[in-house]
Amino acid sequence: MHCEAFPIKVPRDESSAICTDLCLSSSSKSEAITRKWKRKSRRRRRRRSSRCWLSLYESPWKIAKVLTKSDVGRLNRLLFGADLLEQFMLPVLPAHAQRDAKTGTGTTVSVWDVDTFSMHTLVLKRWASFNTLVLIGSWNLDFVKRRSLKGGDQIGFLWDSSTQCFQFSLLKPLQH
């Protein structure tokens, strides 16, 4: 005996009751089970696809910031959260530069603009009033005006150990 719904062959000497448990007597029942199985399968795929995504690489831009109006305004400074700079900027600097940046006297850092292939110098220091680190110096002239940066643009910094300087890039310009 051969069941149409499930390709299972049952020997002839066994009872036909076994086959009725494995087989469906009508094709409509078979179609109903097939539809139910497909629905469950679709749900499982949807659940899996909503939980998982493919990430081809981790972004090298460890310090990323969406510029605010004050970052691109007349104050001539780029203000970061203390946690980002403490975690990614200070550890790569020499000990004397870390000390100078933390005490408020400031330390000079080189910044390579990877988009325009140009080197710039900024000062990294702690602002006591904000209790955070800030990049000052020619930020407004060398970056904001020259690159036409606006509030809402996303920028990124990373440390290049081979050249011992920070790299800068405009990651996402503001879409108007």
VEXLUM-79274 format. One record per residue (C-alpha): residue in one letter; x, y, z; residue number from 0. Coordinates in Angstrom, 3 decimals. Layout:
VOLO   type         c1         c2         c3   seq
VOLO      a          X          Y          Z   NUM
...
END
This chain:
VOLO   type         c1         c2         c3   seq
VOLO      m      0.000      0.000      0.000     0
VOLO      h      1.306      3.527     -0.815     1
VOLO      c      0.145      6.769      0.791     2
VOLO      e     -0.218      9.738     -1.520     3
VOLO      a      0.101     12.488      1.073     4
VOLO      f      3.309     11.107      2.518     5
VOLO      p      5.595      8.888      0.464     6
VOLO      i      5.639      6.063      3.013     7
VOLO      k      5.188      2.475      1.921     8
VOLO      v      3.454      0.215      4.378     9
VOLO      p      3.856     -3.555      3.939    10
VOLO      r      0.648     -5.347      2.838    11
VOLO      d      0.521     -7.633      5.847    12
VOLO      e      0.092     -4.760      8.321    13
VOLO      s     -3.327     -3.428      9.053    14
VOLO      s     -4.807     -0.737      6.883    15
VOLO      a     -5.536      1.321     10.009    16
VOLO      i     -1.856      2.269     10.068    17
VOLO      c     -2.122      3.613      6.583    18
VOLO      t     -5.215      5.672      7.411    19
VOLO      d     -3.262      7.292     10.242    20
VOLO      l     -0.511      8.233      7.809    21
VOLO      c     -2.669      9.000      4.765    22
VOLO      l     -5.429     11.441      4.169    23
VOLO      s     -8.518     10.121      2.543    24
VOLO      s     -9.210     13.206      0.457    25
VOLO      s     -7.021     15.589     -1.471    26
VOLO      s     -8.634     18.633      0.220    27
VOLO      k     -7.251     17.513      3.578    28
VOLO      s     -3.868     17.065      1.957    29
VOLO      e     -4.009     20.568      0.500    30
VOLO      a     -5.079     22.000      3.858    31
VOLO      i     -2.069     20.452      5.590    32
VOLO      t      0.237     21.649      2.819    33
VOLO      r     -1.115     25.214      3.143    34
VOLO      k     -0.740     25.084      6.931    35
VOLO      w      2.835     23.837      6.591    36
VOLO      k      3.670     26.605      4.101    37
VOLO      r      2.204     29.269      6.425    38
VOLO      k      4.276     27.974      9.337    39
VOLO      s      7.337     27.837      7.137    40
VOLO      r      6.789     31.460      5.991    41
VOLO      r      6.351     32.584      9.600    42
VOLO      r      9.569     30.848     10.617    43
VOLO      r     11.464     32.476      7.733    44
VOLO      r     10.036     35.898      8.629    45
VOLO      r     11.049     35.486     12.271    46
VOLO      r     14.554     34.422     11.299    47
VOLO      s     14.962     37.225      8.780    48
VOLO      s     13.776     39.879     11.219    49
VOLO      r     16.292     38.791     13.858    50
VOLO      c     19.317     38.364     11.620    51
VOLO      w     21.124     40.569      9.180    52
VOLO      l     24.383     40.322      7.357    53
VOLO      s     27.153     42.692      8.371    54
VOLO      l     30.016     42.494      5.922    55
VOLO      y     32.432     44.570      7.972    56
VOLO      e     32.715     46.687     11.081    57
VOLO      s     33.046     50.394     10.417    58
VOLO      p     36.588     51.654     11.038    59
VOLO      w     35.213     55.080     12.038    60
VOLO      k     35.140     54.523     15.800    61
VOLO      i     34.405     58.177     16.517    62
VOLO      a     31.314     59.196     14.555    63
VOLO      k     29.272     62.316     15.174    64
VOLO      v     26.297     64.050     13.641    65
VOLO      l     27.247     67.709     13.606    66
VOLO      t     25.087     70.136     15.568    67
VOLO      k     24.520     73.817     14.801    68
VOLO      s     27.008     74.762     17.521    69
VOLO      d     29.670     72.483     15.946    70
VOLO      v     29.442     74.376     12.650    71
VOLO      g     28.704     77.809     14.154    72
VOLO      r     30.970     80.666     15.184    73
VOLO      l     32.279     78.995     18.337    74
VOLO      n     35.126     77.371     16.357    75
VOLO      r     35.102     74.081     18.254    76
VOLO      l     34.010     70.483     17.822    77
VOLO      l     32.507     69.116     21.004    78
VOLO      f     32.443     65.341     21.626    79
VOLO      g     31.017     63.201     24.374    80
VOLO      a     33.701     62.476     26.940    81
VOLO      d     33.196     58.729     26.699    82
VOLO      l     34.071     58.594     22.979    83
VOLO      l     37.250     60.560     23.316    84
VOLO      e     38.284     58.842     26.548    85
VOLO      q     37.818     55.481     24.858    86
VOLO      f     39.173     56.127     21.352    87
VOLO      m     41.260     59.321     21.258    88
VOLO      l     43.199     59.575     24.492    89
VOLO      p     44.551     55.990     24.631    90
VOLO      v     46.403     56.386     21.315    91
VOLO      l     48.196     59.579     22.371    92
VOLO      p     51.555     59.575     24.173    93
VOLO      a     51.408     59.955     27.977    94
VOLO      h     52.468     63.632     27.988    95
VOLO      a     49.828     64.475     25.350    96
VOLO      q     47.138     62.674     27.375    97
VOLO      r     48.144     64.638     30.471    98
VOLO      d     48.080     67.956     28.575    99
VOLO      a     44.673     67.193     27.059   100
VOLO      k     43.189     66.251     30.432   101
VOLO      t     44.577     69.224     32.368   102
VOLO      g     43.139     71.815     30.009   103
VOLO      t     46.376     73.133     28.517   104
VOLO      g     45.661     71.102     25.400   105
VOLO      t     47.767     69.051     23.033   106
VOLO      t     48.267     69.477     19.304   107
VOLO      v     46.970     66.642     17.120   108
VOLO      s     47.386     66.140     13.392   109
VOLO      v     44.265     65.360     11.367   110
VOLO      w     44.382     63.999      7.814   111
VOLO      d     41.283     64.723      5.718   112
VOLO      v     40.951     61.521      3.693   113
VOLO      d     38.375     63.040      1.337   114
VOLO      t     40.499     66.004      0.221   115
VOLO      f     43.983     64.590      0.955   116
VOLO      s     45.002     67.461      3.223   117
VOLO      m     46.704     67.655      6.648   118
VOLO      h     45.447     69.948      9.412   119
VOLO      t     46.385     70.685     13.017   120
VOLO      l     43.861     70.980     15.841   121
VOLO      v     44.138     71.230     19.623   122
VOLO      l     42.568     68.555     21.820   123
VOLO      k     41.738     69.731     25.332   124
VOLO      r     39.294     69.246     28.164   125
VOLO      w     36.665     71.886     28.761   126
VOLO      a     35.970     72.047     32.465   127
VOLO      s     32.592     73.759     32.002   128
VOLO      f     31.283     70.838     29.903   129
VOLO      n     33.533     68.169     31.482   130
VOLO      t     34.295     66.854     28.017   131
VOLO      l     37.050     66.958     25.438   132
VOLO      v     36.904     69.381     22.556   133
VOLO      l     38.825     69.940     19.318   134
VOLO      i     39.616     73.607     18.786   135
VOLO      g     42.037     75.651     16.731   136
VOLO      s     41.269     76.123     13.078   137
VOLO      w     38.282     73.717     13.090   138
VOLO      n     35.926     76.258     11.591   139
VOLO      l     38.254     77.447      8.834   140
VOLO      d     39.942     74.118      7.962   141
VOLO      f     36.878     71.913      8.097   142
VOLO      v     33.530     73.707      8.367   143
VOLO      k     34.094     76.450      5.783   144
VOLO      r     36.498     74.586      3.488   145
VOLO      r     34.295     71.473      3.351   146
VOLO      s     30.966     73.373      3.606   147
VOLO      l     29.882     71.267      6.580   148
VOLO      k     26.384     71.800      7.930   149
VOLO      g     24.442     70.772     11.008   150
VOLO      g     23.162     67.235     10.419   151
VOLO      d     26.217     66.034      8.452   152
VOLO      q     27.793     62.883      9.882   153
VOLO      i     31.575     62.937     10.284   154
VOLO      g     34.029     60.327     11.482   155
VOLO      f     37.479     60.150     13.040   156
VOLO      l     39.855     57.212     13.372   157
VOLO      w     43.443     56.764     14.517   158
VOLO      d     45.981     55.787     11.880   159
VOLO      s     48.837     54.126     13.753   160
VOLO      s     51.100     54.037     10.691   161
VOLO      t     51.114     57.848     10.301   162
VOLO      q     50.464     58.628     13.995   163
VOLO      c     47.594     60.989     13.194   164
VOLO      f     43.822     61.067     13.185   165
VOLO      q     41.916     60.675      9.960   166
VOLO      f     38.765     62.643      9.231   167
VOLO      s     35.971     61.965      6.748   168
VOLO      l     32.534     63.277      5.920   169
VOLO      l     30.613     60.008      6.269   170
VOLO      k     27.083     61.170      5.367   171
VOLO      p     26.214     64.646      4.167   172
VOLO      l     22.825     65.965      5.256   173
VOLO      q     20.215     65.136      2.634   174
VOLO      h     18.017     68.146      1.798   175
END
